Amino acid sequence: MTVDPSHTIPVSVTGTFCSLNCPHCEAHYLKHMISVEEIPVYVEKGYRSFLISGGMLPDGSIPFERYEDELQEYKKKYNLLYNFHVGFQKSQLARELANVVSMDFFGDTSVLKKIYRLDLTPEDILNISRFYRKVVFHITIGILGGQISHEEKALEILSKETDSIVLNVFIPTPNTPFGKYSPPDPKEILRIFKKARKLFKTVILGCMQPKGTYRKELQSIVKDLVDVVTKPVDGSGKFKGCCAFAISE
């Protein structure tokens, strides 16, 4: 399956604000998200699925509740699909409204702390995830400045929890502390995907992929190891929306 994620519109409940300012992002990607109030505008344009996210507070939560009334109203009025990216929290609102929940996973506490400055163990993250009904886990390969660190351990842990996994690839984002680093070595990427293929029924190449020739090479080396390719370089996205929707149906 190929996926075109552009049909799911990302929404930030915090605007461009994030208290964590993690070294791989520094709130850069929040700039490209719409506000909750703009959802009806995009509904009029024909969109029906939205990624509800935002910047994290110091405890790893995202303050969805500040827009509780609007999110409930729009979902009911327009029959919308919501993918909540919940950070590291139990949100009752997300539990009630999400068609699917996306969660980042780390197999090593020290790596998570270096990125998010949070003291959470892998089991802590799993306990949070079990609060929700449908969870799709994401691992970003090379998130530690392009280094391979916790990824294989994370795969082993999650293989006992779920039969599907989304694998993203670290993007060196300009003007961030990690912007000067390179994406992971494709040979290391291949090794991680081979391991995932052995452990999971469904393996997805997610939407976070470096652009240009790297993306072309990446998709070429993993094509026989995945069930889903998001943002295919040939533009053939048959499923329209987040890959999390595609595999949770």
Salt bridges, closest charged atoms under 4 A:
ASP4 OD2 - HIS7 NE2 3.55
ASP104 OD2 - HIS85 NE2 2.95
ASP119 OD1 - LYS113 NZ 3.09
GLU123 OE2 - ARG130 NH1 2.90
GLU152 OE2 - ARG191 NH1 2.23
GLU152 OE1 - LYS195 NZ 3.83
GLU156 OE2 - LYS195 NZ 2.38
GLU161 OE2 - ARG130 NE 2.88
GLU188 OE1 - ARG191 NH2 2.33
ASP224 OD2 - LYS223 NZ 3.51
ASP227 OD2 - ARG197 NH1 2.94
